[in-house]
Structure formats: structure tokens, C-alpha cells
Amino acid sequence: MIVLPGDLHGKITNKMVNNMNFFSTCKKCPHPDVNECSTDAVCRGAAIVAGESDPTPAHHKVPLLVQIGNAEEEGSFGNRLKEKCIEIKKRPGVLNCSVMHGFLHQDTDFCGVCPMVTPKNDPKLAQELVDKLAQWIWDHRKESVCPMNDLDMLEKDGHCERKQPTKGGDVIDHTPIVIGDAADNPGAGGGGGGVLLLKALVETKGLGKAAFIGIHDPETVKVTVAAGAGVTIDVSHGGKFEEEAGPPIKTKAHVKSISDGNETVRGGTALNGPFKLGPHVRSVMDVVNTENVIVMTGMCQGCDDTQGRPFKNAMSWLSKVGCTLQLR
């Protein structure tokens, strides 16, 4: 007996469907309902073992990829799709309705949006409902696309207009501006050592206070830990794993603080889960003395502000300075 609680950015194959008894995935992004999803699968598994449940899942792959930023906002494609799943699950005899959005930065034959419907011992109903849901997804596929603009463009009333240059220190109520490099996501196979965004921040004049969290670069961490806090040394930040992620940034950096990388997640998807990512280093690049860079030994996607531990209290520090925060 096999049950599967899944991440909505995952994928489903025919082999998986043919070998599992029950499937459930998160409905929200970025997965705050992961515990609910897992509990659902475990309880269903217990019912199957006890002979009290006979689920019959069916799936239908749709040749489409959904952008991550189009998943949770009210009225968005992903949010409407979630509501469709909830509506189908309310039907008599249906145990679960889930959809894998897929992950658009993965390069595999299994990529795609994959809805799955699981009723009680009714394969015909399962296929009928999942085919109908797949058709809805395909018919509304244009709604899944989020327009993307250059950083120096501002979308206004459906048109792109060049915005005024940002002045150093321009912050509204000291609210951090968050820019995420979604493609270099260790949670989906990325190396976590990309520096293209850091390079753009460095080249932006008068940016003001900024933080970059963080670069996966064990080599640089080893050198900076050996040098110790308070020392200025030559470093080569990132760019050591994938050519597409940009070449290393060679500069001098002042080592501000060092952390052992052992933390506990304070919120979000992995609440109370441990971070054991090895030493972290906070350094300030000499090429722009307001650019705080966190360099990490281990890899992890940006699930929580604890990756900024060398700041002592990362989000408190960020809220005071008003900065650009990069989370993978």
C-alpha cells in the first residue's frame, strides 16, 4: 500500500499512478498546508489497510507549466484552480482532488500540469472528472501566464512605462523590497550559486542598504571562516557550479560575522524544522559598501529568514534599513 502527499510544484508519472493507492497534494502556495496534506494521506492509508477505503485515482497530464507567481493571489489562475479542486472534492463519493502545477524551471519529460481525482472505488467517475478538470485547465491556459518586465520597467494600466530612477535610501515605511531568483532554486535542483542578480545590485548606483541571501559557496565560506570576523580579504563570490548562473564576482570583502548554520525555522512551510546548513558568513563587499552578502556552506531554498542568521535578527535588521533582500 502506497499513499503520497505531494508538493503542488511536483510531477506525476504513469508509473507512480499505477503503483500508489492514494494521492494528495498541497493546495496553497507556498505550501502552508503541507501538514494538512500529509495528515490526509496518512489517515487515508490507515483506512485502506483497515479495509475501510478503496480509492481509485485517475490523472490527466496537461502540456502546460504554471508560473510560480500565479498561484495564490485571489482571482489568479492558480487560485481559481484551487477552488475548482475544492468544488470537485465536495461531490459525493470523491475523496480527493489535487493538481500538480509542475515546476517550469525543470527540464524533464515529466513536466506539465497534472490534475488527479480520487473517488471511492469508481474508476469511471475518476477519469470523467479528471478529464473535465484537465479540459478546464487547457481552456484557461492563457490566464496562467504572468507578464514579465525588465527591472527598470513598470507595468501600468496594461502598458509598460519606464519608471523614474530609484534614489538611494528611497524606502516607503522601511518596508523591504524582495527580489527572488526563482530559477536558481536549490529546492528544485538549482545550484544556489548564481550571481547575476548580485551583479545587477552591485551595478545599481545609489541603491542604499541591501542584503543578498544567499550564495551557496563552500569554498568562499572556508576561506572567510579561516580569516575570521573583522578581517578584509580577497574573495570570489559564487559562480562555481553552473555557467548559466554567471561567473564568480571577484572582490574584497569585509567579514562582518560568522554563524554555524544551525537554526530552527520560525514560520512558513517547514515550521519548527531544523536548518543544518553548515557555516554561514556575512560579508560586506568593498565594491559597494552597503551590499551585505550571506555565503553558505549548504544549500536550501528561501523558506525562512533564519538563513540570514549572521545578521543576528535578520528581518528586524532588514526592516530598519529598508533594503533589497534576495531569497532563493
C-alpha positions in Angstrom: 0.0 0.0 0.0 1.4 3.4 -1.0 0.0 6.8 -0.3 1.6 10.1 -1.5 1.4 13.6 0.0 2.9 15.9 -2.6 4.1 19.4 -3.3 2.0 21.2 -5.8 5.1 22.1 -7.8 6.0 18.4 -8.3 5.1 16.0 -11.0 3.3 12.7 -11.5 4.2 9.8 -13.9 2.2 6.9 -15.1 4.4 4.6 -13.1 3.6 6.5 -9.9 -0.1 6.4 -10.5 0.0 2.7 -11.3 1.8 1.9 -8.0 0.0 4.1 -5.5 -3.3 3.8 -3.7 -3.9 7.4 -2.8 -2.6 10.8 -3.7 -3.0 14.2 -2.1 -1.1 17.5 -2.7 -0.9 20.9 -1.1 -3.5 23.3 -2.4 -1.8 26.5 -1.3 1.4 28.3 -2.3 4.0 28.4 -0.8 2.6 25.2 0.9 1.5 26.4 4.3 -1.0 23.4 4.3 1.8 20.8 4.0 0.9 19.3 7.4 -2.8 19.1 6.4 -1.9 17.4 3.2 0.4 14.8 4.9 -2.3 14.1 7.6 -4.9 13.5 4.9 -2.6 10.9 3.2 -1.6 9.1 6.4 -5.2 8.8 7.5 -6.3 7.5 4.1 -3.5 5.0 4.2 -4.7 3.7 7.6 -8.3 3.4 6.3 -7.0 1.4 3.3 -5.0 -1.0 5.5 -8.1 -1.5 7.7 -10.2 -2.3 4.7 -12.4 0.7 5.1 -11.5 2.6 2.0 -10.9 1.7 -1.7 -9.7 4.8 -3.5 -9.3 4.7 -7.3 -7.2 7.6 -8.6 -7.0 8.8 -12.1 -4.8 11.5 -13.6 -4.6 13.5 -16.9 -1.4 15.3 -17.8 -1.8 18.8 -19.5 1.1 20.1 -21.6 1.3 23.4 -19.6 3.6 25.0 -17.0 2.2 27.4 -14.4 4.4 30.3 -13.3 5.0 30.2 -9.5 3.9 33.8 -9.1 0.5 33.0 -10.4 -0.7 30.6 -7.8 -2.1 32.1 -4.6 -3.4 35.7 -5.2 -7.1 35.9 -5.2 -8.5 35.7 -8.8 -5.3 34.3 -10.2 -5.2 31.2 -12.4 -3.7 29.1 -9.6 -6.2 30.3 -7.0 -9.1 29.6 -9.3 -7.7 26.1 -10.0 -7.5 25.5 -6.2 -11.2 26.5 -5.9 -12.1 24.1 -8.7 -10.4 21.3 -6.8 -12.3 22.1 -3.6 -15.5 22.2 -5.5 -14.9 18.7 -7.1 -13.9 17.2 -3.7 -17.3 18.2 -2.3 -19.0 15.9 -4.8 -20.5 12.6 -3.3 -18.0 9.8 -3.4 -14.9 11.9 -4.1 -12.1 11.5 -1.6 -9.6 14.0 -3.1 -8.9 16.3 -6.0 -5.4 17.6 -6.4 -3.3 19.3 -9.1 0.4 19.3 -9.6 1.3 22.7 -11.2 4.8 21.4 -12.2 7.9 23.4 -11.9 8.7 25.5 -15.0 12.5 25.5 -14.5 12.8 21.8 -14.5 14.0 20.1 -17.7 12.4 16.6 -17.7 9.9 14.6 -19.8 7.5 14.7 -16.8 7.0 18.4 -16.8 3.4 19.6 -17.0 0.3 20.3 -15.1 -1.2 17.1 -13.7 -4.7 17.1 -12.1 -5.7 13.9 -10.3 -9.2 13.0 -8.9 -9.7 10.1 -6.5 -13.2 8.8 -5.7 -14.3 5.7 -3.8 -14.0 2.6 -5.9 -15.2 4.3 -9.1 -12.6 4.4 -11.9 -15.1 5.6 -14.4 -16.1 8.6 -12.3 -12.4 9.3 -11.6 -11.5 9.5 -15.3 -14.6 11.5 -16.1 -13.9 14.2 -13.5 -10.2 14.5 -14.1 -10.7 14.8 -17.9 -13.2 17.6 -17.3 -10.8 19.4 -15.0 -7.9 18.9 -17.5 -10.1 20.5 -20.2 -10.9 23.5 -17.9 -7.1 24.0 -17.3 -6.4 23.8 -21.1 -9.3 26.2 -21.9 -8.0 28.7 -19.4 -4.3 28.3 -20.2 -3.7 31.9 -21.2 -4.7 33.0 -17.7 -1.7 31.1 -16.4 0.8 33.5 -17.9 2.2 36.4 -15.8 3.7 39.2 -17.9 7.3 39.7 -17.0 9.1 43.0 -17.4 12.7 44.3 -17.1 13.6 45.7 -13.6 13.6 49.2 -15.0 10.1 48.9 -16.5 6.9 49.5 -14.6 3.6 48.0 -15.8 0.8 50.5 -15.6 -2.7 50.1 -16.9 -1.6 47.2 -19.1 1.3 49.2 -20.6 5.0 49.2 -19.8 6.4 52.6 -18.9 9.9 53.4 -17.9 9.9 54.4 -14.2 12.0 57.2 -12.6 15.4 56.1 -11.3 15.3 54.9 -7.7 17.3 57.2 -5.4 19.5 55.7 -2.6 17.5 55.4 0.6 14.1 55.6 -1.1 12.0 53.4 1.2 8.3 53.5 1.9 7.8 52.9 5.7 11.0 51.0 5.7 9.4 48.0 4.0 11.9 45.6 2.4 11.8 45.1 -1.3 12.1 41.4 -2.0 13.6 40.1 -5.3 13.7 36.3 -5.7 15.9 34.4 -8.2 13.3 31.6 -8.7 15.3 29.8 -11.4 18.4 29.2 -9.1 16.3 27.4 -6.5 18.1 24.5 -4.6 14.7 23.2 -3.8 14.2 22.3 -7.5 17.7 21.3 -8.5 19.4 24.7 -8.9 23.0 25.1 -7.7 22.2 28.1 -5.5 25.5 29.8 -6.6 24.1 32.2 -9.1 25.4 35.8 -9.0 23.6 37.5 -11.9 21.2 39.3 -9.6 24.0 40.2 -7.2 25.9 41.7 -10.1 22.9 43.8 -11.0 22.6 45.0 -7.5 26.3 45.9 -7.4 26.0 47.8 -10.6 22.9 49.8 -9.5 24.1 53.2 -8.3 22.7 54.8 -5.1 20.8 51.6 -4.1 21.2 52.2 -0.4 21.2 49.4 2.1 20.9 45.9 0.6 21.3 42.3 1.5 21.8 39.2 -0.6 20.7 35.9 1.0 22.5 33.9 -0.1 25.2 32.2 -2.2 26.0 28.5 -2.0 29.8 28.6 -2.0 31.6 26.3 0.4 35.0 27.3 -0.9 34.5 31.0 0.0 33.0 30.1 3.3 36.1 28.0 4.2 38.4 30.9 3.3 36.4 33.5 5.2 35.9 31.4 8.3 39.7 30.8 8.4 40.3 34.5 8.2 37.8 35.3 11.0 35.3 38.1 11.6 36.6 41.6 11.3 39.1 40.8 8.5 39.1 42.1 5.0 40.1 39.6 2.4 40.0 38.8 -1.4 37.0 36.6 -2.3 35.5 35.0 -5.3 31.7 35.0 -4.7 29.6 32.2 -6.3 29.6 31.2 -9.9 31.3 27.9 -9.3 28.7 25.3 -10.3 26.8 26.4 -13.4 28.0 28.6 -16.3 24.4 29.8 -16.8 24.4 31.3 -13.3 27.2 33.8 -14.1 30.9 33.9 -13.4 32.3 34.5 -9.9 32.4 38.0 -8.6 36.0 38.7 -7.5 36.3 41.5 -5.0 37.5 42.4 -1.5 35.0 41.7 1.3 34.9 42.6 5.0 33.9 39.6 7.1 31.2 41.0 9.5 30.1 37.9 11.3 30.0 34.1 11.2 27.3 31.6 12.1 27.4 27.8 12.4 24.2 27.5 10.3 22.2 25.5 12.8 18.8 27.1 13.2 15.1 26.3 13.6 12.5 27.5 11.0 10.3 30.1 12.6 7.4 30.0 10.2 6.2 29.2 6.7 6.3 25.7 5.1 8.7 24.0 7.4 7.6 25.4 10.8 9.9 24.3 13.6 12.1 22.2 11.2 15.9 22.3 11.6 18.3 24.1 9.4 21.7 22.4 9.4 23.5 24.0 6.5 27.0 24.4 7.9 28.8 27.7 8.5 27.3 30.9 7.1 29.3 34.1 6.6 28.1 37.7 6.4 30.4 39.8 4.5 30.3 43.4 3.1 31.6 43.7 -0.4 34.2 46.5 -0.9 32.8 47.3 -4.4 29.7 48.6 -2.8 29.9 49.1 1.0 26.2 48.7 1.6 25.9 45.3 -0.1 25.7 42.6 2.7 26.2 39.1 1.3 25.4 35.8 3.1 27.6 33.0 1.8 26.5 29.4 2.8 28.2 26.0 3.0 25.0 24.1 2.4 22.0 24.6 0.1 18.4 25.5 0.9 15.7 27.4 -0.8 14.4 30.6 0.9 11.9 29.1 3.3 12.7 31.3 6.3 14.7 34.4 7.4 16.9 32.1 9.5 19.3 31.9 6.6 20.2 35.4 7.5 21.4 34.4 11.0 24.7 36.2 10.7 22.6 39.4 10.9 21.6 38.1 14.4 17.9 39.1 13.8 17.6 39.2 10.0 14.2 40.6 9.5 14.5 43.1 12.3 17.7 44.4 10.7 16.2 44.5 7.3 13.1 46.4 8.4 15.2 49.1 9.9 17.5 49.7 7.0 15.0 49.2 4.1 16.9 47.0 1.7 16.8 44.7 -1.2 16.6 41.1 0.0 17.4 38.3 -2.3 15.9 34.9 -1.3 16.2 31.8 -3.4 
